Amino acid sequence: MEVHHHSHHPKKWNEYITEFLMLFLAVSLGFMAENIREHQIEKQREIAYLQNVHEDLRLDLKSIDTVLSQNNSRLSLLDTFYVAIQNKTITNEDAYFYIRNLVLRATFESSHVGLDQIKSAGGLRMVKNKEIVTGIQEYERMLESTTKMEVVREGTLEQARFKMAVVFDPIIQYEMMKGQNYQGTGWTRFQRPKKADLVIQENPANFKELLNLVLQGTNTNNYLNNRLNKLKKIGLKLDSAIVKEYGDKFN
């Protein structure tokens, strides 16, 4: 039996080049497709993160307006209280009413889910719009400054509440707590008691200290309002930039 060997003709150099180019093209297209896919996924994440930031900002801006309104109401209440003190028309019942309401406070709590997501995922590197990146950084800095000022106010008002425990009669405070409610924009939650002890006359030194703590704590609302207004301005500008860049892509 004869064995026939198939002869292999050597490839021409241009065939090797063609095969190499085809292989190179296939690998390159694979890399390009993968890069495109990763870019699309990153873009989708970027849009999702910034949509969350947009939604958080809308909640924050609404909350800022509410807190500003309450702060201004308490500052107005403080003015009325101190006019009565200066004119010496203040009554003991007034003292309970004003002080008990002035040691309350409105706290701004940011809805920062979107910002937390971006930070934890390193999402700022995805955002190509420099105005948005700068806006997020400015917003976070002002938010931190606002929180620090709220801590200062809380410390002073906490001292005032401790002093109230020394100055005020617990029975009268209990009756005021039982009847507390909200009344419109003034947020005077506690009603004026029908009858109060001689808190002004009998303990003038402690009452004076309590007044100073209430004054300092409530007056901090002025500084807080300044920060909140700046935060609002930064938030509005940031939200406008986000909507302009991504608004048509939001779900």
Helices and strands as residue ranges (DSSP letters): H 13-86, H 92-102, H 113-120, G 123-125, H 130-167, H 170-178, G 184-186, H 199-202, H 204-246, G 247-249
